[in-house]
Amino acid sequence: MEQGLDNNYLTVEKLKNKIVVIAFFIPWMLPLTIIFGITAIKYSTPFSVFLVLLVLLLAIPSSIYLLINAWLNRYYQNFRFLLQEQGILIHEGVITKTERHIPYGRIQNLNIHRGYFQRKHGIATLKIETAGFTMRAGSSYGSAEGIIPGIRNPEEIVELIRPKLGYRKEGLAEEIPVKEKIPTELNLLGEINENLKAIRNVIEKKD
């Protein structure tokens, strides 16, 4: 049976999106607003003109925020994974939809990652590392061939995978390492940096 992502995945990603947009745009929006205000007073510019400029400034981050949220909604709706007899099948993608099949026989590591916001909302990310996988340029997967984000029961999924690994290779089910990464609040900077990259990629695709 195919499974999707937990509802809290959207909650977490949209919260991170909001923080990143604010952190990215406030540093240059505030000075620009002050400059426009001083210029308007100096040259007796009508208040309506200043108001229009202010609305335009606010429209930029608001549009990007809404665009990324729309992308997140589609990603959430399209993401599905299925534990098959011979491997893990992952469906994902927004503009370009992909189908990834990961044979159980190639799996070497199963990493459970819980970021700060994920821990607060009771979800985690399962990263699947395999033998012979070469990281693609610009990939957010790191060393993982597959990633299942925003799931509430990663330990249960790992336990479902273990017997299938044992079916493929005798004894492997007991040997497969499962790592759990629980970062501190300082790792928020890393999560924010990843979301800044995501915003830049969305802007570049839009252009």
N, CA and C atoms as a LAMMPS dump frame, in Angstrom:
ITEM: TIMESTEP
0
ITEM: NUMBER OF ATOMS
621
ITEM: BOX BOUNDS ff ff ff
-5.0000000000000000e+02 5.0000000000000000e+02
-5.0000000000000000e+02 5.0000000000000000e+02
-5.0000000000000000e+02 5.0000000000000000e+02
ITEM: ATOMS id mol type element x y z
1 1 1 N 0.839 -1.21 0
2 1 2 C 0 0 0
3 1 3 C 0.864 1.247 0
4 2 1 N 0.585 2.152 -0.92
5 2 2 C 1.362 3.389 -0.996
6 2 3 C 1.095 4.281 0.214
7 3 1 N 2.14 4.968 0.63
8 3 2 C 2.008 5.904 1.746
9 3 3 C 2.448 7.292 1.305
10 4 1 N 1.85 8.303 1.909
11 4 2 C 2.233 9.674 1.635
12 4 3 C 2.953 10.277 2.826
13 5 1 N 3.1 11.587 2.819
14 5 2 C 3.787 12.289 3.894
15 5 3 C 2.791 12.723 4.97
16 6 1 N 3.295 12.886 6.176
17 6 2 C 2.458 13.332 7.283
18 6 3 C 2.04 14.789 7.066
19 7 1 N 0.865 15.153 7.555
20 7 2 C 0.365 16.523 7.394
21 7 3 C 1.31 17.558 8.005
22 8 1 N 2.018 17.161 9.055
23 8 2 C 2.93 18.093 9.714
24 8 3 C 4.139 18.446 8.852
25 9 1 N 4.362 17.664 7.783
26 9 2 C 5.436 18.007 6.857
27 9 3 C 5.204 19.401 6.268
28 10 1 N 3.952 19.637 5.834
29 10 2 C 3.617 20.946 5.279
30 10 3 C 3.748 22.038 6.334
31 11 1 N 3.294 21.754 7.546
32 11 2 C 3.371 22.737 8.63
33 11 3 C 4.816 23.154 8.88
34 12 1 N 5.704 22.166 8.958
35 12 2 C 7.123 22.434 9.227
36 12 3 C 7.764 23.2 8.081
37 13 1 N 7.55 22.751 6.848
38 13 2 C 8.203 23.379 5.699
39 13 3 C 7.703 24.804 5.47
40 14 1 N 6.415 25.035 5.69
41 14 2 C 5.878 26.386 5.515
42 14 3 C 6.37 27.319 6.618
43 15 1 N 6.542 26.793 7.817
44 15 2 C 7.099 27.596 8.906
45 15 3 C 8.54 27.985 8.6
46 16 1 N 9.322 27.021 8.121
47 16 2 C 10.708 27.314 7.75
48 16 3 C 10.763 28.303 6.591
49 17 1 N 9.823 28.135 5.644
50 17 2 C 9.75 29.054 4.505
51 17 3 C 9.488 30.481 4.964
52 18 1 N 8.572 30.637 5.908
53 18 2 C 8.236 31.964 6.426
54 18 3 C 9.44 32.612 7.108
55 19 1 N 10.158 31.823 7.929
56 19 2 C 11.329 32.342 8.633
57 19 3 C 12.415 32.768 7.654
58 20 1 N 12.634 31.934 6.64
59 20 2 C 13.68 32.231 5.659
60 20 3 C 13.342 33.473 4.848
61 21 1 N 12.091 33.592 4.407
62 21 2 C 11.688 34.765 3.617
63 21 3 C 11.863 36.045 4.433
64 22 1 N 11.448 36.002 5.702
65 22 2 C 11.605 37.177 6.569
66 22 3 C 13.079 37.502 6.764
67 23 1 N 13.891 36.47 7.054
68 23 2 C 15.321 36.68 7.292
69 23 3 C 16.039 37.168 6.041
70 24 1 N 15.545 36.735 4.869
71 24 2 C 16.201 37.082 3.615
72 24 3 C 15.862 38.497 3.148
73 25 1 N 14.6 38.919 3.347
74 25 2 C 14.154 40.184 2.767
75 25 3 C 14.18 41.374 3.73
76 26 1 N 13.973 41.153 5.011
77 26 2 C 13.93 42.267 5.966
78 26 3 C 15.204 43.107 5.963
79 27 1 N 16.413 42.492 5.917
80 27 2 C 17.649 43.295 5.957
81 27 3 C 17.763 44.349 4.861
82 28 1 N 17.173 44.088 3.687
83 28 2 C 17.281 45.119 2.644
84 28 3 C 15.972 45.881 2.431
85 29 1 N 14.845 45.315 2.875
86 29 2 C 13.565 46.032 2.735
87 29 3 C 13.471 47.213 3.694
88 30 1 N 13.948 47.028 4.925
89 30 2 C 13.863 48.094 5.924
90 30 3 C 14.662 49.326 5.514
91 31 1 N 15.933 49.17 5.103
92 31 2 C 16.682 50.344 4.642
93 31 3 C 16.042 51.031 3.435
94 32 1 N 15.529 50.229 2.493
95 32 2 C 14.893 50.812 1.308
96 32 3 C 13.649 51.613 1.686
97 33 1 N 12.87 51.077 2.637
98 33 2 C 11.668 51.788 3.087
99 33 3 C 12.039 53.123 3.712
100 34 1 N 13.107 53.132 4.511
101 34 2 C 13.568 54.376 5.149
102 34 3 C 14.047 55.373 4.098
103 35 1 N 14.792 54.863 3.114
104 35 2 C 15.301 55.741 2.038
105 35 3 C 14.145 56.337 1.247
106 36 1 N 13.168 55.508 0.888
107 36 2 C 12.004 56.008 0.163
108 36 3 C 11.258 57.06 0.983
109 37 1 N 11.15 56.8 2.297
110 37 2 C 10.443 57.743 3.163
111 37 3 C 11.147 59.086 3.233
112 38 1 N 12.47 59.053 3.394
113 38 2 C 13.248 60.3 3.465
114 38 3 C 13.163 61.057 2.146
115 39 1 N 13.264 60.301 1.031
116 39 2 C 13.183 60.922 -0.297
117 39 3 C 11.813 61.555 -0.521
118 40 1 N 10.764 60.858 -0.074
119 40 2 C 9.406 61.378 -0.246
120 40 3 C 9.219 62.683 0.518
121 41 1 N 9.779 62.748 1.734
122 41 2 C 9.664 63.964 2.546
123 41 3 C 10.492 65.096 1.938
124 42 1 N 11.694 64.752 1.49
125 42 2 C 12.61 65.762 0.946
126 42 3 C 12.047 66.427 -0.305
127 43 1 N 11.45 65.633 -1.175
128 43 2 C 10.956 66.16 -2.444
129 43 3 C 9.435 66.338 -2.444
130 44 1 N 8.855 66.3 -1.267
131 44 2 C 7.408 66.507 -1.131
132 44 3 C 6.599 65.574 -2.03
133 45 1 N 7.041 64.333 -2.089
134 45 2 C 6.344 63.333 -2.906
135 45 3 C 4.999 63 -2.261
136 46 1 N 3.946 62.93 -3.037
137 46 2 C 2.637 62.571 -2.473
138 46 3 C 2.699 61.252 -1.713
139 47 1 N 1.953 61.17 -0.641
140 47 2 C 1.967 59.965 0.197
141 47 3 C 1.499 58.742 -0.591
142 48 1 N 0.603 58.965 -1.538
143 48 2 C 0.085 57.839 -2.336
144 48 3 C 1.209 57.156 -3.125
145 49 1 N 2.174 57.968 -3.62
146 49 2 C 3.301 57.4 -4.372
147 49 3 C 4.165 56.538 -3.445
148 50 1 N 4.435 57.069 -2.24
149 50 2 C 5.223 56.328 -1.258
150 50 3 C 4.514 55.019 -0.886
151 51 1 N 3.194 55.096 -0.766
152 51 2 C 2.414 53.912 -0.394
153 51 3 C 2.484 52.841 -1.482
154 52 1 N 2.435 53.292 -2.751
155 52 2 C 2.523 52.348 -3.869
156 52 3 C 3.875 51.644 -3.868
157 53 1 N 4.95 52.418 -3.63
158 53 2 C 6.296 51.832 -3.585
159 53 3 C 6.415 50.828 -2.439
160 54 1 N 5.813 51.161 -1.313
161 54 2 C 5.857 50.268 -0.163
162 54 3 C 5.116 48.96 -0.446
163 55 1 N 3.979 49.073 -1.104
164 55 2 C 3.201 47.88 -1.465
165 55 3 C 3.99 47.002 -2.433
166 56 1 N 4.676 47.638 -3.382
167 56 2 C 5.489 46.883 -4.332
168 56 3 C 6.621 46.142 -3.623
169 57 1 N 7.219 46.806 -2.641
170 57 2 C 8.288 46.16 -1.872
171 57 3 C 7.772 44.938 -1.125
172 58 1 N 6.604 45.072 -0.544
173 58 2 C 6.018 43.967 0.201
174 58 3 C 5.536 42.853 -0.723
175 59 1 N 5.202 43.222 -1.96
176 59 2 C 4.679 42.23 -2.902
177 59 3 C 5.748 41.228 -3.325
178 60 1 N 7.021 41.664 -3.331
179 60 2 C 8.103 40.773 -3.768
180 60 3 C 8.25 39.569 -2.84
181 61 1 N 8.505 39.785 -1.528
182 61 2 C 8.626 38.61 -0.647
183 61 3 C 7.327 37.821 -0.507
184 62 1 N 6.189 38.544 -0.556
185 62 2 C 4.904 37.848 -0.441
186 62 3 C 4.686 36.9 -1.611
187 63 1 N 5.053 37.357 -2.806
188 63 2 C 4.889 36.521 -4.006
189 63 3 C 5.789 35.29 -3.939
190 64 1 N 7.027 35.496 -3.493
191 64 2 C 7.96 34.367 -3.383
192 64 3 C 7.478 33.381 -2.33
193 65 1 N 6.979 33.912 -1.215
194 65 2 C 6.46 33.057 -0.145
195 65 3 C 5.293 32.206 -0.651
196 66 1 N 4.378 32.824 -1.366
197 66 2 C 3.213 32.098 -1.89
198 66 3 C 3.623 31.095 -2.966
199 67 1 N 4.616 31.471 -3.775
200 67 2 C 5.088 30.58 -4.839
201 67 3 C 5.709 29.319 -4.25
202 68 1 N 6.545 29.502 -3.223
203 68 2 C 7.185 28.345 -2.588
204 68 3 C 6.153 27.484 -1.876
205 69 1 N 5.17 28.117 -1.233
206 69 2 C 4.116 27.35 -0.564
207 69 3 C 3.307 26.519 -1.558
208 70 1 N 3.062 27.099 -2.741
209 70 2 C 2.34 26.362 -3.774
210 70 3 C 3.159 25.156 -4.233
211 71 1 N 4.475 25.368 -4.357
212 71 2 C 5.377 24.269 -4.741
213 71 3 C 5.366 23.182 -3.67
214 72 1 N 5.405 23.592 -2.386
215 72 2 C 5.374 22.637 -1.281
216 72 3 C 4.083 21.821 -1.278
217 73 1 N 2.96 22.485 -1.559
218 73 2 C 1.673 21.786 -1.605
219 73 3 C 1.663 20.699 -2.678
220 74 1 N 2.202 21.034 -3.848
221 74 2 C 2.231 20.071 -4.942
222 74 3 C 3.191 18.92 -4.632
223 75 1 N 4.334 19.253 -4.028
224 75 2 C 5.309 18.215 -3.673
225 75 3 C 4.694 17.245 -2.672
226 76 1 N 3.996 17.805 -1.688
227 76 2 C 3.334 16.993 -0.655
228 76 3 C 2.274 16.073 -1.28
229 77 1 N 1.499 16.608 -2.197
230 77 2 C 0.431 15.827 -2.829
231 77 3 C 0.988 14.723 -3.725
232 78 1 N 2.125 15.001 -4.385
233 78 2 C 2.662 14.048 -5.358
234 78 3 C 3.567 12.981 -4.737
235 79 1 N 4.08 13.231 -3.539
236 79 2 C 5.041 12.3 -2.953
237 79 3 C 4.337 11.049 -2.439
238 80 1 N 4.795 9.905 -2.905
239 80 2 C 4.299 8.605 -2.451
240 80 3 C 5.464 7.626 -2.4
241 81 1 N 5.411 6.705 -1.453
242 81 2 C 6.416 5.644 -1.428
243 81 3 C 5.739 4.314 -1.113
244 82 1 N 6.365 3.252 -1.599
245 82 2 C 5.775 1.92 -1.466
246 82 3 C 6.885 0.914 -1.199
247 83 1 N 6.703 0.093 -0.155
248 83 2 C 7.641 -0.988 0.146
249 83 3 C 7.211 -2.217 -0.646
250 84 1 N 7.93 -2.49 -1.736
251 84 2 C 7.601 -3.621 -2.589
252 84 3 C 8.369 -4.869 -2.159
253 85 1 N 8.171 -5.952 -2.884
254 85 2 C 8.829 -7.214 -2.543
255 85 3 C 10.336 -7.141 -2.775
256 86 1 N 10.737 -6.417 -3.829
257 86 2 C 12.148 -6.378 -4.195
258 86 3 C 12.843 -5.06 -3.862
259 87 1 N 12.104 -4.04 -3.506
260 87 2 C 12.741 -2.75 -3.23
261 87 3 C 11.731 -1.688 -2.82
262 88 1 N 12.242 -0.48 -2.667
263 88 2 C 11.429 0.665 -2.257
264 88 3 C 11.15 1.53 -3.481
265 89 1 N 9.894 1.824 -3.731
266 89 2 C 9.495 2.655 -4.866
267 89 3 C 9.078 4.024 -4.349
268 90 1 N 9.701 5.072 -4.902
269 90 2 C 9.417 6.443 -4.468
270 90 3 C 8.936 7.265 -5.659
271 91 1 N 7.754 7.861 -5.54
272 91 2 C 7.228 8.784 -6.544
273 91 3 C 7.346 10.204 -5.981
274 92 1 N 7.912 11.119 -6.742
275 92 2 C 8.038 12.494 -6.279
276 92 3 C 8.168 13.434 -7.471
277 93 1 N 8.119 14.741 -7.161
278 93 2 C 8.31 15.733 -8.215
279 93 3 C 7.129 16.678 -8.331
280 94 1 N 7.414 17.862 -8.823
281 94 2 C 6.378 18.869 -9.025
282 94 3 C 6.251 19.16 -10.514
283 95 1 N 7.263 19.782 -11.073
284 95 2 C 7.252 20.048 -12.515
285 95 3 C 7.609 18.774 -13.271
286 96 1 N 8.738 18.174 -12.869
287 96 2 C 9.164 16.904 -13.445
288 96 3 C 8.941 15.81 -12.413
289 97 1 N 8.082 14.863 -12.698
290 97 2 C 7.791 13.779 -11.77
291 97 3 C 8.727 12.6 -12.033
292 98 1 N 9.292 12.066 -10.971
293 98 2 C 10.231 10.962 -11.095
294 98 3 C 9.747 9.755 -10.298
295 99 1 N 10.204 8.599 -10.742
296 99 2 C 9.908 7.344 -10.049
297 99 3 C 11.242 6.659 -9.778
298 100 1 N 11.557 6.478 -8.515
299 100 2 C 12.848 5.911 -8.135
300 100 3 C 12.647 4.561 -7.462
301 101 1 N 13.346 3.539 -7.953
302 101 2 C 13.271 2.202 -7.353
303 101 3 C 14.623 1.876 -6.733
304 102 1 N 14.602 1.565 -5.43
305 102 2 C 15.831 1.25 -4.703
306 102 3 C 15.772 -0.208 -4.267
307 103 1 N 16.562 -1.08 -4.895
308 103 2 C 16.556 -2.503 -4.502
309 103 3 C 17.05 -2.687 -3.065
310 104 1 N 16.428 -3.593 -2.333
311 104 2 C 16.843 -3.851 -0.956
312 104 3 C 18.294 -4.326 -0.885
313 105 1 N 18.722 -5.054 -1.901
314 105 2 C 20.07 -5.601 -1.891
315 105 3 C 21.178 -4.566 -1.933
316 106 1 N 20.85 -3.335 -2.352
317 106 2 C 21.873 -2.288 -2.426
318 106 3 C 21.908 -1.394 -1.193
319 107 1 N 20.924 -1.526 -0.305
320 107 2 C 20.84 -0.641 0.86
321 107 3 C 21.95 -0.958 1.857
322 108 1 N 22.69 0.084 2.267
323 108 2 C 23.771 -0.07 3.239
324 108 3 C 23.457 0.623 4.565
325 109 1 N 22.855 1.813 4.492
326 109 2 C 22.533 2.574 5.708
327 109 3 C 21.127 3.146 5.626
328 110 1 N 20.476 3.192 6.778
329 110 2 C 19.19 3.869 6.912
330 110 3 C 19.359 4.922 7.999
331 111 1 N 19.321 6.196 7.591
332 111 2 C 19.553 7.295 8.533
333 111 3 C 18.25 8.017 8.859
334 112 1 N 17.94 8.089 10.135
335 112 2 C 16.767 8.833 10.588
336 112 3 C 17.232 10.206 11.065
337 113 1 N 16.739 11.239 10.392
338 113 2 C 17.151 12.614 10.721
339 113 3 C 15.959 13.401 11.255
340 114 1 N 16.152 14.034 12.412
341 114 2 C 15.112 14.88 12.994
342 114 3 C 15.681 16.28 13.204
343 115 1 N 15.243 17.221 12.382
344 115 2 C 15.629 18.612 12.56
345 115 3 C 14.878 19.225 13.737
346 116 1 N 15.234 20.45 14.068
347 116 2 C 14.622 21.122 15.227
348 116 3 C 13.103 21.202 15.075
349 117 1 N 12.636 21.708 13.929
350 117 2 C 11.198 21.858 13.722
351 117 3 C 10.507 20.503 13.592
352 118 1 N 11.218 19.536 12.994
353 118 2 C 10.64 18.206 12.859
354 118 3 C 10.391 17.58 14.233
355 119 1 N 11.335 17.733 15.149
356 119 2 C 11.16 17.17 16.492
357 119 3 C 9.979 17.81 17.197
358 120 1 N 9.816 19.122 16.999
359 120 2 C 8.708 19.819 17.648
360 120 3 C 7.352 19.338 17.144
361 121 1 N 7.326 18.811 15.909
362 121 2 C 6.06 18.383 15.315
363 121 3 C 5.969 16.857 15.172
364 122 1 N 6.899 16.133 15.767
365 122 2 C 6.797 14.68 15.823
366 122 3 C 7.017 13.941 14.525
367 123 1 N 7.828 14.503 13.601
368 123 2 C 8.104 13.816 12.345
369 123 3 C 9.614 13.683 12.141
370 124 1 N 9.999 12.968 11.094
371 124 2 C 11.415 12.746 10.819
372 124 3 C 11.61 12.518 9.327
373 125 1 N 12.884 12.463 8.926
374 125 2 C 13.244 12.174 7.543
375 125 3 C 14.061 10.891 7.511
376 126 1 N 13.71 9.991 6.628
377 126 2 C 14.456 8.742 6.466
378 126 3 C 15.306 8.83 5.202
379 127 1 N 16.624 8.718 5.388
380 127 2 C 17.547 8.75 4.257
381 127 3 C 18.079 7.342 4.005
382 128 1 N 18.045 6.958 2.728
383 128 2 C 18.419 5.6 2.337
384 128 3 C 19.719 5.653 1.537
385 129 1 N 20.785 5.137 2.112
386 129 2 C 22.09 5.117 1.456
387 129 3 C 22.331 3.739 0.855
388 130 1 N 22.847 3.736 -0.368
389 130 2 C 23.033 2.477 -1.076
390 130 3 C 24.466 2.331 -1.58
391 131 1 N 24.817 1.115 -1.94
392 131 2 C 26.139 0.831 -2.495
393 131 3 C 26.197 1.31 -3.942
394 132 1 N 27.298 1.932 -4.292
395 132 2 C 27.506 2.345 -5.675
396 132 3 C 26.768 3.583 -6.107
397 133 1 N 26.171 4.311 -5.149
398 133 2 C 25.436 5.521 -5.53
399 133 3 C 26.381 6.7 -5.621
400 134 1 N 26.29 7.451 -6.711
401 134 2 C 27.093 8.651 -6.902
402 134 3 C 26.198 9.863 -6.764
403 135 1 N 26.55 10.776 -5.857
404 135 2 C 25.723 11.956 -5.609
405 135 3 C 25.667 12.838 -6.847
406 136 1 N 24.474 13.247 -7.212
407 136 2 C 24.286 14.125 -8.362
408 136 3 C 24.603 15.559 -7.991
409 137 1 N 25.128 16.303 -8.941
410 137 2 C 25.443 17.713 -8.695
411 137 3 C 24.18 18.479 -8.356
412 138 1 N 24.247 19.264 -7.277
413 138 2 C 23.103 20.07 -6.868
414 138 3 C 22.043 19.295 -6.127
415 139 1 N 22.313 18 -5.847
416 139 2 C 21.319 17.194 -5.158
417 139 3 C 21.268 17.546 -3.684
418 140 1 N 20.054 17.575 -3.122
419 140 2 C 19.885 17.839 -1.699
420 140 3 C 19.899 16.54 -0.894
421 141 1 N 20.117 15.411 -1.573
422 141 2 C 20.089 14.119 -0.907
423 141 3 C 21.368 13.831 -0.134
424 142 1 N 22.457 14.543 -0.447
425 142 2 C 23.726 14.218 0.176
426 142 3 C 24.184 12.875 -0.354
427 143 1 N 24.568 11.959 0.547
428 143 2 C 25.045 10.64 0.132
429 143 3 C 23.911 9.631 -0.017
430 144 1 N 22.668 10.068 0.176
431 144 2 C 21.525 9.156 0.11
432 144 3 C 20.97 9.064 -1.307
433 145 1 N 20.632 7.845 -1.715
434 145 2 C 20 7.666 -3.026
435 145 3 C 18.521 7.99 -2.964
436 146 1 N 17.924 7.759 -1.805
437 146 2 C 16.506 8.064 -1.624
438 146 3 C 16.26 8.747 -0.299
439 147 1 N 15.228 9.577 -0.267
440 147 2 C 14.885 10.283 0.96
441 147 3 C 13.37 10.327 1.105
442 148 1 N 12.903 9.998 2.306
443 148 2 C 11.47 10.062 2.602
444 148 3 C 11.286 11.071 3.729
445 149 1 N 10.869 12.288 3.405
446 149 2 C 10.751 13.324 4.431
447 149 3 C 9.366 13.325 5.082
448 150 1 N 9.289 13.947 6.254
449 150 2 C 7.974 14.182 6.856
450 150 3 C 7.174 12.945 7.182
451 151 1 N 7.8 11.946 7.826
452 151 2 C 7.06 10.755 8.239
453 151 3 C 7.05 10.672 9.768
454 152 1 N 5.958 10.188 10.305
455 152 2 C 5.791 10.151 11.768
456 152 3 C 6.351 8.862 12.375
457 153 1 N 6.494 7.822 11.576
458 153 2 C 6.875 6.516 12.119
459 153 3 C 8.101 5.931 11.422
460 154 1 N 9.236 6.628 11.397
461 154 2 C 10.398 6.104 10.665
462 154 3 C 10.904 4.778 11.214
463 155 1 N 10.837 4.609 12.551
464 155 2 C 11.303 3.35 13.147
465 155 3 C 10.464 2.164 12.667
466 156 1 N 9.156 2.372 12.533
467 156 2 C 8.283 1.301 12.056
468 156 3 C 8.606 0.931 10.611
469 157 1 N 8.915 1.939 9.806
470 157 2 C 9.257 1.677 8.405
471 157 3 C 10.57 0.911 8.319
472 158 1 N 11.544 1.29 9.165
473 158 2 C 12.822 0.576 9.195
474 158 3 C 12.598 -0.889 9.57
475 159 1 N 11.74 -1.132 10.543
476 159 2 C 11.462 -2.498 10.969
477 159 3 C 10.762 -3.302 9.878
478 160 1 N 9.998 -2.627 9.017
479 160 2 C 9.371 -3.313 7.891
480 160 3 C 10.401 -3.642 6.807
481 161 1 N 11.434 -2.793 6.698
482 161 2 C 12.46 -2.993 5.676
483 161 3 C 13.432 -4.105 6.07
484 162 1 N 13.74 -4.212 7.361
485 162 2 C 14.747 -5.171 7.834
486 162 3 C 14.504 -6.611 7.35
487 163 1 N 13.302 -7.145 7.52
488 163 2 C 13.082 -8.534 7.061
489 163 3 C 13.292 -8.7 5.556
490 164 1 N 12.981 -7.668 4.812
491 164 2 C 13.145 -7.742 3.362
492 164 3 C 14.624 -7.725 2.994
493 165 1 N 15.434 -7.037 3.781
494 165 2 C 16.876 -7.067 3.57
495 165 3 C 17.408 -8.462 3.881
496 166 1 N 16.856 -9.068 4.92
497 166 2 C 17.261 -10.418 5.281
498 166 3 C 16.872 -11.426 4.217
499 167 1 N 15.747 -11.133 3.518
500 167 2 C 15.282 -12.004 2.437
501 167 3 C 16.23 -11.972 1.265
502 168 1 N 16.795 -10.772 1.031
503 168 2 C 17.706 -10.622 -0.095
504 168 3 C 19.083 -11.207 0.21
505 169 1 N 19.565 -10.922 1.465
506 169 2 C 20.882 -11.404 1.863
507 169 3 C 20.791 -11.918 3.298
508 170 1 N 21.062 -13.182 3.481
509 170 2 C 20.914 -13.786 4.801
510 170 3 C 21.816 -13.096 5.819
511 171 1 N 21.232 -12.663 6.929
512 171 2 C 21.989 -12.016 7.995
513 171 3 C 22.105 -10.527 7.854
514 172 1 N 21.816 -9.974 6.701
515 172 2 C 21.973 -8.533 6.496
516 172 3 C 20.98 -7.742 7.326
517 173 1 N 19.815 -8.332 7.582
518 173 2 C 18.793 -7.628 8.354
519 173 3 C 19.295 -7.276 9.746
520 174 1 N 20.182 -8.101 10.294
521 174 2 C 20.708 -7.813 11.619
522 174 3 C 21.892 -6.86 11.569
523 175 1 N 22.563 -6.812 10.418
524 175 2 C 23.788 -6.027 10.324
525 175 3 C 23.555 -4.597 9.838
526 176 1 N 22.454 -4.348 9.158
527 176 2 C 22.216 -3.031 8.572
528 176 3 C 22.183 -1.958 9.663
529 177 1 N 23.069 -0.958 9.577
530 177 2 C 23.091 0.064 10.625
531 177 3 C 21.99 1.093 10.426
532 178 1 N 21.405 1.511 11.522
533 178 2 C 20.387 2.563 11.498
534 178 3 C 20.894 3.707 12.359
535 179 1 N 21.151 4.848 11.742
536 179 2 C 21.671 5.999 12.461
537 179 3 C 20.553 7.013 12.664
538 180 1 N 20.538 7.61 13.823
539 180 2 C 19.554 8.663 14.087
540 180 3 C 20.295 9.937 14.431
541 181 1 N 20.009 10.994 13.689
542 181 2 C 20.647 12.274 13.92
543 181 3 C 19.642 13.234 14.524
544 182 1 N 19.943 13.683 15.74
545 182 2 C 19.072 14.642 16.409
546 182 3 C 19.88 15.902 16.659
547 183 1 N 19.804 16.906 15.786
548 183 2 C 20.62 18.105 15.921
549 183 3 C 20.135 19.018 17.035
550 184 1 N 21.019 19.878 17.483
551 184 2 C 20.665 20.885 18.473
552 184 3 C 20.068 22.092 17.78
553 185 1 N 19.644 23.058 18.581
554 185 2 C 19.032 24.265 18.019
555 185 3 C 19.997 25.019 17.11
556 186 1 N 21.307 24.816 17.31
557 186 2 C 22.279 25.514 16.474
558 186 3 C 22.18 25.077 15.02
559 187 1 N 21.658 23.865 14.792
560 187 2 C 21.51 23.384 13.426
561 187 3 C 20.392 24.086 12.667
562 188 1 N 19.655 24.971 13.341
563 188 2 C 18.649 25.772 12.653
564 188 3 C 19.279 26.574 11.523
565 189 1 N 20.531 27.047 11.749
566 189 2 C 21.224 27.83 10.726
567 189 3 C 21.403 27.007 9.456
568 190 1 N 21.716 25.719 9.632
569 190 2 C 21.868 24.853 8.475
570 190 3 C 20.56 24.666 7.738
571 191 1 N 19.452 24.491 8.489
572 191 2 C 18.141 24.332 7.864
573 191 3 C 17.731 25.603 7.135
574 192 1 N 18.004 26.761 7.746
575 192 2 C 17.671 28.033 7.112
576 192 3 C 18.474 28.209 5.832
577 193 1 N 19.759 27.798 5.86
578 193 2 C 20.596 27.91 4.675
579 193 3 C 20.058 27.044 3.544
580 194 1 N 19.579 25.837 3.875
581 194 2 C 19 24.963 2.854
582 194 3 C 17.768 25.593 2.228
583 195 1 N 16.965 26.258 3.055
584 195 2 C 15.749 26.889 2.533
585 195 3 C 16.074 28.12 1.691
586 196 1 N 17.166 28.825 2.036
587 196 2 C 17.603 29.952 1.196
588 196 3 C 17.985 29.447 -0.193
589 197 1 N 18.657 28.294 -0.235
590 197 2 C 19.013 27.707 -1.524
591 197 3 C 17.755 27.335 -2.301
592 198 1 N 16.752 26.821 -1.583
593 198 2 C 15.492 26.448 -2.236
594 198 3 C 14.807 27.664 -2.839
595 199 1 N 14.827 28.796 -2.094
596 199 2 C 14.219 30.031 -2.607
597 199 3 C 14.942 30.489 -3.859
598 200 1 N 16.282 30.43 -3.829
599 200 2 C 17.05 30.846 -4.992
600 200 3 C 16.74 29.974 -6.2
601 201 1 N 16.594 28.654 -5.982
602 201 2 C 16.285 27.749 -7.088
603 201 3 C 14.91 28.043 -7.676
604 202 1 N 13.929 28.345 -6.795
605 202 2 C 12.578 28.674 -7.276
606 202 3 C 12.595 29.946 -8.107
607 203 1 N 13.354 30.964 -7.622
608 203 2 C 13.444 32.239 -8.349
609 203 3 C 14.09 32.034 -9.706
610 204 1 N 15.177 31.215 -9.747
611 204 2 C 15.876 30.969 -11.007
612 204 3 C 14.982 30.232 -12.002
613 205 1 N 14.184 29.248 -11.492
614 205 2 C 13.271 28.515 -12.386
615 205 3 C 12.194 29.427 -12.93
616 206 1 N 11.721 30.374 -12.071
617 206 2 C 10.671 31.3 -12.499
618 206 3 C 11.183 32.225 -13.588
619 207 1 N 12.489 32.664 -13.448
620 207 2 C 13.083 33.543 -14.47
621 207 3 C 13.297 32.776 -15.776
